[in-house]
Amino acid sequence: PNAAEAEDNLHDSFIEIFTNIKKYKGDGSFEGWIKRITINKAITRYKQSYTLTAIKDDYPEDHTINETEIDLPLETILSFVQELPHQYRLVFNLYELDDYSHQEIATMLSISESTSKSNLHRA
């Protein structure tokens, strides 16, 4: 993330904190409550802005991936990925394209490591 995105996230977090200050019940630390709101805002912003981009620009137009009897153009495979349910697509992209581990994905998305693995398998 760049500095402008970080500032936008902080701004959105402060608005959320001030809007919901009456909802803070005193369970746990106030600092922890603020951190959780800020982290959740960042995750939401990331999920909303995440789009699949081309893996490499130097692939020839007719580049294909061959496995057993499958012979599909790269564009077709990418369109299949775009059709996956959001959570499966998100885990797939983070793991396969961005090289995050299941542990890192679980932390970023507030899910368990096994859920990350399951979502990748289902994708």
VENFEN-V972739 format. One line per field, one symbol per residue. psi: psi as a letter, one per 20 degrees, with the letter a starting at -180 (. if undefined). burial: 1 if it has 9 or more other ideal C-beta (glycine too) atoms within 8 Angstrom, else 0. A space follows every 10 residues. Layout:
psi: ???
burial: ???
This chain:
psi: qrhggggggg ghggggghhj hiipiioaqh ghgggggggh ggggggghip qprqgqijpq hkpqpppdjp nqqhhgghhg ghiqqghggg ggggghhikq rhggggghjl rrhhhggghg gh.
burial: 0000110111 0110011001 0000000000 0011001111 1110111000 0000000010 0000000000 0001001100 1001000111 1111101000 0101110110 0010111011 001
